[in-house]
Amino acid sequence: MQLTVEELTKKVKEYIRILKLAKRPKRDEFLKISKIAGAAMALIGTIGFSIYLLMAVLPKGF
């Protein structure tokens, strides 16, 4: 797939427009998002580890 110069210029202008609209999060927003993401990762890890333990322990019991 070949891009022409006009298409490439249009894409670059779109990216620049999006970057201009983006803003850096404040410290409290960043900390809140980090805590939520960390809690979600911990929850998923706990669920995965629990499933692993069940699959490792249950077959030995039968």
PyMOL Python script that loads the backbone (N, CA, C, O; Angstrom):
from pymol import cmd

cmd.read_pdbstr("""\
ATOM      1  N   MET A   1       0.850  -1.177   0.000  1.00  0.00           N
ATOM      2  CA  MET A   1       0.000   0.000   0.000  1.00  0.00           C
ATOM      3  C   MET A   1       0.894   1.238   0.000  1.00  0.00           C
ATOM      4  O   MET A   1       1.653   1.449   0.946  1.00  0.00           O
ATOM      5  N   GLN A   2       0.816   2.035  -1.017  1.00  0.00           N
ATOM      6  CA  GLN A   2       1.621   3.243  -1.154  1.00  0.00           C
ATOM      7  C   GLN A   2       0.804   4.454  -0.708  1.00  0.00           C
ATOM      8  O   GLN A   2      -0.362   4.610  -1.072  1.00  0.00           O
ATOM      9  N   LEU A   3       1.442   5.294   0.080  1.00  0.00           N
ATOM     10  CA  LEU A   3       0.804   6.541   0.497  1.00  0.00           C
ATOM     11  C   LEU A   3       1.325   7.673  -0.367  1.00  0.00           C
ATOM     12  O   LEU A   3       2.524   7.772  -0.630  1.00  0.00           O
ATOM     13  N   THR A   4       0.426   8.512  -0.799  1.00  0.00           N
ATOM     14  CA  THR A   4       0.867   9.678  -1.555  1.00  0.00           C
ATOM     15  C   THR A   4       1.285  10.761  -0.569  1.00  0.00           C
ATOM     16  O   THR A   4       1.017  10.665   0.629  1.00  0.00           O
ATOM     17  N   VAL A   5       1.928  11.767  -1.074  1.00  0.00           N
ATOM     18  CA  VAL A   5       2.393  12.862  -0.226  1.00  0.00           C
ATOM     19  C   VAL A   5       1.204  13.581   0.412  1.00  0.00           C
ATOM     20  O   VAL A   5       1.274  13.996   1.569  1.00  0.00           O
ATOM     21  N   GLU A   6       0.119  13.727  -0.338  1.00  0.00           N
ATOM     22  CA  GLU A   6      -1.061  14.416   0.191  1.00  0.00           C
ATOM     23  C   GLU A   6      -1.690  13.624   1.342  1.00  0.00           C
ATOM     24  O   GLU A   6      -2.087  14.196   2.357  1.00  0.00           O
ATOM     25  N   GLU A   7      -1.775  12.293   1.169  1.00  0.00           N
ATOM     26  CA  GLU A   7      -2.344  11.458   2.228  1.00  0.00           C
ATOM     27  C   GLU A   7      -1.462  11.490   3.474  1.00  0.00           C
ATOM     28  O   GLU A   7      -1.960  11.553   4.598  1.00  0.00           O
ATOM     29  N   LEU A   8      -0.162  11.446   3.263  1.00  0.00           N
ATOM     30  CA  LEU A   8       0.769  11.494   4.381  1.00  0.00           C
ATOM     31  C   LEU A   8       0.669  12.820   5.112  1.00  0.00           C
ATOM     32  O   LEU A   8       0.666  12.849   6.342  1.00  0.00           O
ATOM     33  N   THR A   9       0.588  13.903   4.383  1.00  0.00           N
ATOM     34  CA  THR A   9       0.451  15.229   4.987  1.00  0.00           C
ATOM     35  C   THR A   9      -0.847  15.327   5.776  1.00  0.00           C
ATOM     36  O   THR A   9      -0.879  15.902   6.864  1.00  0.00           O
ATOM     37  N   LYS A  10      -1.910  14.769   5.228  1.00  0.00           N
ATOM     38  CA  LYS A  10      -3.208  14.799   5.905  1.00  0.00           C
ATOM     39  C   LYS A  10      -3.133  14.025   7.228  1.00  0.00           C
ATOM     40  O   LYS A  10      -3.646  14.490   8.246  1.00  0.00           O
ATOM     41  N   LYS A  11      -2.502  12.856   7.215  1.00  0.00           N
ATOM     42  CA  LYS A  11      -2.358  12.051   8.424  1.00  0.00           C
ATOM     43  C   LYS A  11      -1.538  12.794   9.478  1.00  0.00           C
ATOM     44  O   LYS A  11      -1.902  12.807  10.653  1.00  0.00           O
ATOM     45  N   VAL A  12      -0.441  13.407   9.061  1.00  0.00           N
ATOM     46  CA  VAL A  12       0.417  14.133  10.002  1.00  0.00           C
ATOM     47  C   VAL A  12      -0.350  15.290  10.630  1.00  0.00           C
ATOM     48  O   VAL A  12      -0.224  15.536  11.829  1.00  0.00           O
ATOM     49  N   LYS A  13      -1.147  16.008   9.828  1.00  0.00           N
ATOM     50  CA  LYS A  13      -1.945  17.109  10.362  1.00  0.00           C
ATOM     51  C   LYS A  13      -2.979  16.607  11.366  1.00  0.00           C
ATOM     52  O   LYS A  13      -3.239  17.276  12.367  1.00  0.00           O
ATOM     53  N   GLU A  14      -3.575  15.430  11.112  1.00  0.00           N
ATOM     54  CA  GLU A  14      -4.532  14.848  12.056  1.00  0.00           C
ATOM     55  C   GLU A  14      -3.842  14.528  13.375  1.00  0.00           C
ATOM     56  O   GLU A  14      -4.371  14.830  14.444  1.00  0.00           O
ATOM     57  N   TYR A  15      -2.656  13.914  13.301  1.00  0.00           N
ATOM     58  CA  TYR A  15      -1.917  13.580  14.516  1.00  0.00           C
ATOM     59  C   TYR A  15      -1.535  14.830  15.300  1.00  0.00           C
ATOM     60  O   TYR A  15      -1.636  14.843  16.527  1.00  0.00           O
ATOM     61  N   ILE A  16      -1.105  15.860  14.622  1.00  0.00           N
ATOM     62  CA  ILE A  16      -0.728  17.107  15.283  1.00  0.00           C
ATOM     63  C   ILE A  16      -1.942  17.728  15.975  1.00  0.00           C
ATOM     64  O   ILE A  16      -1.830  18.232  17.093  1.00  0.00           O
ATOM     65  N   ARG A  17      -3.101  17.691  15.315  1.00  0.00           N
ATOM     66  CA  ARG A  17      -4.328  18.236  15.902  1.00  0.00           C
ATOM     67  C   ARG A  17      -4.696  17.483  17.181  1.00  0.00           C
ATOM     68  O   ARG A  17      -5.089  18.097  18.173  1.00  0.00           O
ATOM     69  N   ILE A  18      -4.571  16.173  17.158  1.00  0.00           N
ATOM     70  CA  ILE A  18      -4.885  15.375  18.340  1.00  0.00           C
ATOM     71  C   ILE A  18      -3.907  15.681  19.466  1.00  0.00           C
ATOM     72  O   ILE A  18      -4.313  15.793  20.622  1.00  0.00           O
ATOM     73  N   LEU A  19      -2.624  15.817  19.145  1.00  0.00           N
ATOM     74  CA  LEU A  19      -1.631  16.128  20.170  1.00  0.00           C
ATOM     75  C   LEU A  19      -1.858  17.505  20.786  1.00  0.00           C
ATOM     76  O   LEU A  19      -1.597  17.700  21.973  1.00  0.00           O
ATOM     77  N   LYS A  20      -2.338  18.453  19.999  1.00  0.00           N
ATOM     78  CA  LYS A  20      -2.625  19.785  20.533  1.00  0.00           C
ATOM     79  C   LYS A  20      -3.816  19.745  21.490  1.00  0.00           C
ATOM     80  O   LYS A  20      -3.866  20.510  22.453  1.00  0.00           O
ATOM     81  N   LEU A  21      -4.781  18.847  21.225  1.00  0.00           N
ATOM     82  CA  LEU A  21      -5.949  18.737  22.102  1.00  0.00           C
ATOM     83  C   LEU A  21      -5.632  18.002  23.396  1.00  0.00           C
ATOM     84  O   LEU A  21      -6.289  18.220  24.414  1.00  0.00           O
ATOM     85  N   ALA A  22      -4.629  17.134  23.361  1.00  0.00           N
ATOM     86  CA  ALA A  22      -4.285  16.339  24.536  1.00  0.00           C
ATOM     87  C   ALA A  22      -3.679  17.242  25.614  1.00  0.00           C
ATOM     88  O   ALA A  22      -3.007  18.232  25.326  1.00  0.00           O
ATOM     89  N   LYS A  23      -3.944  16.861  26.857  1.00  0.00           N
ATOM     90  CA  LYS A  23      -3.359  17.617  27.960  1.00  0.00           C
ATOM     91  C   LYS A  23      -2.713  16.651  28.935  1.00  0.00           C
ATOM     92  O   LYS A  23      -3.093  15.484  29.024  1.00  0.00           O
ATOM     93  N   ARG A  24      -1.751  17.149  29.647  1.00  0.00           N
ATOM     94  CA  ARG A  24      -1.059  16.334  30.627  1.00  0.00           C
ATOM     95  C   ARG A  24      -1.932  16.241  31.874  1.00  0.00           C
ATOM     96  O   ARG A  24      -2.448  17.257  32.340  1.00  0.00           O
ATOM     97  N   PRO A  25      -2.105  15.026  32.426  1.00  0.00           N
ATOM     98  CA  PRO A  25      -2.956  14.902  33.614  1.00  0.00           C
ATOM     99  C   PRO A  25      -2.292  15.550  34.828  1.00  0.00           C
ATOM    100  O   PRO A  25      -1.068  15.580  34.952  1.00  0.00           O
ATOM    101  N   LYS A  26      -3.126  16.056  35.703  1.00  0.00           N
ATOM    102  CA  LYS A  26      -2.613  16.614  36.960  1.00  0.00           C
ATOM    103  C   LYS A  26      -2.153  15.466  37.854  1.00  0.00           C
ATOM    104  O   LYS A  26      -2.490  14.306  37.616  1.00  0.00           O
ATOM    105  N   ARG A  27      -1.386  15.802  38.875  1.00  0.00           N
ATOM    106  CA  ARG A  27      -0.807  14.766  39.733  1.00  0.00           C
ATOM    107  C   ARG A  27      -1.880  13.896  40.384  1.00  0.00           C
ATOM    108  O   ARG A  27      -1.731  12.675  40.439  1.00  0.00           O
ATOM    109  N   ASP A  28      -2.959  14.505  40.878  1.00  0.00           N
ATOM    110  CA  ASP A  28      -3.991  13.713  41.546  1.00  0.00           C
ATOM    111  C   ASP A  28      -4.732  12.808  40.557  1.00  0.00           C
ATOM    112  O   ASP A  28      -5.103  11.689  40.911  1.00  0.00           O
ATOM    113  N   GLU A  29      -4.951  13.273  39.329  1.00  0.00           N
ATOM    114  CA  GLU A  29      -5.567  12.426  38.305  1.00  0.00           C
ATOM    115  C   GLU A  29      -4.670  11.238  37.983  1.00  0.00           C
ATOM    116  O   GLU A  29      -5.141  10.108  37.858  1.00  0.00           O
ATOM    117  N   PHE A  30      -3.386  11.503  37.850  1.00  0.00           N
ATOM    118  CA  PHE A  30      -2.439  10.440  37.534  1.00  0.00           C
ATOM    119  C   PHE A  30      -2.388   9.404  38.641  1.00  0.00           C
ATOM    120  O   PHE A  30      -2.383   8.203  38.369  1.00  0.00           O
ATOM    121  N   LEU A  31      -2.351   9.852  39.880  1.00  0.00           N
ATOM    122  CA  LEU A  31      -2.304   8.919  41.003  1.00  0.00           C
ATOM    123  C   LEU A  31      -3.578   8.080  41.090  1.00  0.00           C
ATOM    124  O   LEU A  31      -3.522   6.885  41.379  1.00  0.00           O
ATOM    125  N   LYS A  32      -4.724   8.714  40.837  1.00  0.00           N
ATOM    126  CA  LYS A  32      -5.985   7.977  40.878  1.00  0.00           C
ATOM    127  C   LYS A  32      -6.028   6.904  39.791  1.00  0.00           C
ATOM    128  O   LYS A  32      -6.420   5.766  40.050  1.00  0.00           O
ATOM    129  N   ILE A  33      -5.625   7.268  38.584  1.00  0.00           N
ATOM    130  CA  ILE A  33      -5.608   6.304  37.476  1.00  0.00           C
ATOM    131  C   ILE A  33      -4.612   5.185  37.764  1.00  0.00           C
ATOM    132  O   ILE A  33      -4.888   4.021  37.476  1.00  0.00           O
ATOM    133  N   SER A  34      -3.461   5.527  38.329  1.00  0.00           N
ATOM    134  CA  SER A  34      -2.452   4.518  38.651  1.00  0.00           C
ATOM    135  C   SER A  34      -2.961   3.537  39.697  1.00  0.00           C
ATOM    136  O   SER A  34      -2.734   2.333  39.584  1.00  0.00           O
ATOM    137  N   LYS A  35      -3.649   4.049  40.717  1.00  0.00           N
ATOM    138  CA  LYS A  35      -4.197   3.173  41.758  1.00  0.00           C
ATOM    139  C   LYS A  35      -5.246   2.228  41.184  1.00  0.00           C
ATOM    140  O   LYS A  35      -5.260   1.040  41.506  1.00  0.00           O
ATOM    141  N   ILE A  36      -6.116   2.751  40.341  1.00  0.00           N
ATOM    142  CA  ILE A  36      -7.164   1.914  39.744  1.00  0.00           C
ATOM    143  C   ILE A  36      -6.544   0.847  38.848  1.00  0.00           C
ATOM    144  O   ILE A  36      -6.938  -0.318  38.902  1.00  0.00           O
ATOM    145  N   ALA A  37      -5.574   1.243  38.026  1.00  0.00           N
ATOM    146  CA  ALA A  37      -4.920   0.277  37.136  1.00  0.00           C
ATOM    147  C   ALA A  37      -4.163  -0.778  37.943  1.00  0.00           C
ATOM    148  O   ALA A  37      -4.187  -1.959  37.595  1.00  0.00           O
ATOM    149  N   GLY A  38      -3.497  -0.362  39.009  1.00  0.00           N
ATOM    150  CA  GLY A  38      -2.777  -1.310  39.860  1.00  0.00           C
ATOM    151  C   GLY A  38      -3.720  -2.283  40.547  1.00  0.00           C
ATOM    152  O   GLY A  38      -3.430  -3.476  40.638  1.00  0.00           O
ATOM    153  N   ALA A  39      -4.853  -1.776  41.033  1.00  0.00           N
ATOM    154  CA  ALA A  39      -5.835  -2.650  41.670  1.00  0.00           C
ATOM    155  C   ALA A  39      -6.404  -3.648  40.674  1.00  0.00           C
ATOM    156  O   ALA A  39      -6.607  -4.814  41.014  1.00  0.00           O
ATOM    157  N   ALA A  40      -6.664  -3.208  39.450  1.00  0.00           N
ATOM    158  CA  ALA A  40      -7.186  -4.106  38.417  1.00  0.00           C
ATOM    159  C   ALA A  40      -6.162  -5.192  38.081  1.00  0.00           C
ATOM    160  O   ALA A  40      -6.523  -6.359  37.928  1.00  0.00           O
ATOM    161  N   MET A  41      -4.887  -4.813  37.967  1.00  0.00           N
ATOM    162  CA  MET A  41      -3.852  -5.812  37.684  1.00  0.00           C
ATOM    163  C   MET A  41      -3.722  -6.805  38.829  1.00  0.00           C
ATOM    164  O   MET A  41      -3.564  -8.003  38.595  1.00  0.00           O
ATOM    165  N   ALA A  42      -3.788  -6.318  40.068  1.00  0.00           N
ATOM    166  CA  ALA A  42      -3.703  -7.207  41.224  1.00  0.00           C
ATOM    167  C   ALA A  42      -4.886  -8.170  41.262  1.00  0.00           C
ATOM    168  O   ALA A  42      -4.719  -9.350  41.569  1.00  0.00           O
ATOM    169  N   LEU A  43      -6.083  -7.667  40.948  1.00  0.00           N
ATOM    170  CA  LEU A  43      -7.273  -8.513  40.940  1.00  0.00           C
ATOM    171  C   LEU A  43      -7.169  -9.596  39.873  1.00  0.00           C
ATOM    172  O   LEU A  43      -7.457 -10.763  40.138  1.00  0.00           O
ATOM    173  N   ILE A  44      -6.761  -9.213  38.676  1.00  0.00           N
ATOM    174  CA  ILE A  44      -6.620 -10.195  37.598  1.00  0.00           C
ATOM    175  C   ILE A  44      -5.528 -11.210  37.932  1.00  0.00           C
ATOM    176  O   ILE A  44      -5.677 -12.400  37.655  1.00  0.00           O
ATOM    177  N   GLY A  45      -4.445 -10.745  38.520  1.00  0.00           N
ATOM    178  CA  GLY A  45      -3.378 -11.661  38.928  1.00  0.00           C
ATOM    179  C   GLY A  45      -3.834 -12.630  39.998  1.00  0.00           C
ATOM    180  O   GLY A  45      -3.483 -13.809  39.959  1.00  0.00           O
ATOM    181  N   THR A  46      -4.615 -12.144  40.956  1.00  0.00           N
ATOM    182  CA  THR A  46      -5.143 -13.008  42.013  1.00  0.00           C
ATOM    183  C   THR A  46      -6.076 -14.060  41.436  1.00  0.00           C
ATOM    184  O   THR A  46      -6.011 -15.230  41.814  1.00  0.00           O
ATOM    185  N   ILE A  47      -6.937 -13.648  40.529  1.00  0.00           N
ATOM    186  CA  ILE A  47      -7.853 -14.606  39.899  1.00  0.00           C
ATOM    187  C   ILE A  47      -7.062 -15.656  39.117  1.00  0.00           C
ATOM    188  O   ILE A  47      -7.350 -16.849  39.210  1.00  0.00           O
ATOM    189  N   GLY A  48      -6.083 -15.218  38.358  1.00  0.00           N
ATOM    190  CA  GLY A  48      -5.259 -16.150  37.586  1.00  0.00           C
ATOM    191  C   GLY A  48      -4.485 -17.107  38.478  1.00  0.00           C
ATOM    192  O   GLY A  48      -4.393 -18.296  38.174  1.00  0.00           O
ATOM    193  N   PHE A  49      -3.928 -16.608  39.570  1.00  0.00           N
ATOM    194  CA  PHE A  49      -3.177 -17.459  40.488  1.00  0.00           C
ATOM    195  C   PHE A  49      -4.101 -18.454  41.179  1.00  0.00           C
ATOM    196  O   PHE A  49      -3.723 -19.603  41.411  1.00  0.00           O
ATOM    197  N   SER A  50      -5.312 -18.010  41.506  1.00  0.00           N
ATOM    198  CA  SER A  50      -6.286 -18.918  42.126  1.00  0.00           C
ATOM    199  C   SER A  50      -6.650 -20.044  41.169  1.00  0.00           C
ATOM    200  O   SER A  50      -6.729 -21.204  41.573  1.00  0.00           O
ATOM    201  N   ILE A  51      -6.867 -19.710  39.924  1.00  0.00           N
ATOM    202  CA  ILE A  51      -7.178 -20.740  38.922  1.00  0.00           C
ATOM    203  C   ILE A  51      -6.002 -21.698  38.767  1.00  0.00           C
ATOM    204  O   ILE A  51      -6.189 -22.909  38.651  1.00  0.00           O
ATOM    205  N   TYR A  52      -4.799 -21.153  38.764  1.00  0.00           N
ATOM    206  CA  TYR A  52      -3.613 -22.005  38.662  1.00  0.00           C
ATOM    207  C   TYR A  52      -3.546 -22.973  39.845  1.00  0.00           C
ATOM    208  O   TYR A  52      -3.303 -24.165  39.658  1.00  0.00           O
ATOM    209  N   LEU A  53      -3.761 -22.464  41.059  1.00  0.00           N
ATOM    210  CA  LEU A  53      -3.714 -23.330  42.231  1.00  0.00           C
ATOM    211  C   LEU A  53      -4.785 -24.412  42.165  1.00  0.00           C
ATOM    212  O   LEU A  53      -4.519 -25.571  42.483  1.00  0.00           O
ATOM    213  N   LEU A  54      -5.979 -24.044  41.758  1.00  0.00           N
ATOM    214  CA  LEU A  54      -7.059 -25.032  41.631  1.00  0.00           C
ATOM    215  C   LEU A  54      -6.704 -26.108  40.604  1.00  0.00           C
ATOM    216  O   LEU A  54      -6.968 -27.290  40.825  1.00  0.00           O
ATOM    217  N   MET A  55      -6.122 -25.711  39.512  1.00  0.00           N
ATOM    218  CA  MET A  55      -5.769 -26.682  38.470  1.00  0.00           C
ATOM    219  C   MET A  55      -4.574 -27.541  38.886  1.00  0.00           C
ATOM    220  O   MET A  55      -4.436 -28.668  38.410  1.00  0.00           O
ATOM    221  N   ALA A  56      -3.720 -27.036  39.756  1.00  0.00           N
ATOM    222  CA  ALA A  56      -2.563 -27.793  40.191  1.00  0.00           C
ATOM    223  C   ALA A  56      -2.914 -28.718  41.360  1.00  0.00           C
ATOM    224  O   ALA A  56      -2.339 -29.800  41.480  1.00  0.00           O
ATOM    225  N   VAL A  57      -3.846 -28.310  42.217  1.00  0.00           N
ATOM    226  CA  VAL A  57      -4.160 -29.073  43.422  1.00  0.00           C
ATOM    227  C   VAL A  57      -5.262 -30.092  43.157  1.00  0.00           C
ATOM    228  O   VAL A  57      -5.157 -31.235  43.603  1.00  0.00           O
ATOM    229  N   LEU A  58      -6.313 -29.706  42.443  1.00  0.00           N
ATOM    230  CA  LEU A  58      -7.457 -30.594  42.237  1.00  0.00           C
ATOM    231  C   LEU A  58      -7.106 -31.894  41.505  1.00  0.00           C
ATOM    232  O   LEU A  58      -7.564 -32.952  41.935  1.00  0.00           O
ATOM    233  N   PRO A  59      -6.331 -31.871  40.442  1.00  0.00           N
ATOM    234  CA  PRO A  59      -6.028 -33.136  39.764  1.00  0.00           C
ATOM    235  C   PRO A  59      -5.274 -34.125  40.662  1.00  0.00           C
ATOM    236  O   PRO A  59      -5.433 -35.333  40.493  1.00  0.00           O
ATOM    237  N   LYS A  60      -4.476 -33.660  41.590  1.00  0.00           N
ATOM    238  CA  LYS A  60      -3.719 -34.548  42.485  1.00  0.00           C
ATOM    239  C   LYS A  60      -4.636 -35.199  43.518  1.00  0.00           C
ATOM    240  O   LYS A  60      -4.322 -36.264  44.050  1.00  0.00           O
ATOM    241  N   GLY A  61      -5.775 -34.555  43.801  1.00  0.00           N
ATOM    242  CA  GLY A  61      -6.709 -35.084  44.786  1.00  0.00           C
ATOM    243  C   GLY A  61      -7.534 -36.230  44.261  1.00  0.00           C
ATOM    244  O   GLY A  61      -8.127 -36.968  45.047  1.00  0.00           O
ATOM    245  N   PHE A  62      -7.591 -36.405  42.938  1.00  0.00           N
ATOM    246  CA  PHE A  62      -8.429 -37.468  42.371  1.00  0.00           C
ATOM    247  C   PHE A  62      -7.630 -38.661  41.988  1.00  0.00           C
ATOM    248  O   PHE A  62      -8.184 -39.644  41.496  1.00  0.00           O
TER     249      PHE A  62
END
""", "prot")
cmd.dss("prot")
cmd.show_as("cartoon", "prot")
cmd.util.cbc("prot")
cmd.orient("prot")
